[in-house]
Amino acid sequence: MAGDLDDLRQRLENISSEIGDLALDRLRAALDGADGNPAAQERLLTRARRSVDKAGLLLRQADEL
């Protein structure tokens, strides 16, 4: 089971990194004056990334039990 949790935690870390990249893209778009509301999108992506990071932390703690 520990291996399964570690694998899932690693996948969440990769997803977090991908979300971070998307958030940076949205922030750049906001600075370039893109249409829509890329700054709001960046904020939502950052919130999602924090949630994914929290899930990874919880899995790490579960693995230590």
Contacts in CASP RR format, 6 or more apart in sequence:
PFRMAT RR
TARGET T0000
AUTHOR 0000-0000-0000
METHOD contacts of the structure
MODEL  1
MAGDLDDLRQRLENISSEIGDLALDRLRAALDGADGNPAAQERLLTRARR
SVDKAGLLLRQADEL
2 63 0 8 1.000
5 59 0 8 1.000
5 62 0 8 1.000
5 63 0 8 1.000
6 63 0 8 1.000
8 59 0 8 1.000
9 56 0 8 1.000
9 59 0 8 1.000
9 60 0 8 1.000
9 63 0 8 1.000
12 52 0 8 1.000
12 53 0 8 1.000
12 55 0 8 1.000
12 56 0 8 1.000
12 59 0 8 1.000
13 56 0 8 1.000
15 52 0 8 1.000
16 49 0 8 1.000
16 52 0 8 1.000
16 53 0 8 1.000
19 45 0 8 1.000
19 48 0 8 1.000
19 49 0 8 1.000
19 52 0 8 1.000
20 45 0 8 1.000
20 46 0 8 1.000
20 49 0 8 1.000
22 45 0 8 1.000
23 42 0 8 1.000
23 45 0 8 1.000
23 46 0 8 1.000
23 49 0 8 1.000
24 42 0 8 1.000
26 38 0 8 1.000
26 39 0 8 1.000
26 41 0 8 1.000
26 42 0 8 1.000
26 45 0 8 1.000
27 38 0 8 1.000
27 39 0 8 1.000
27 42 0 8 1.000
29 38 0 8 1.000
30 38 0 8 1.000
30 39 0 8 1.000
30 42 0 8 1.000
END
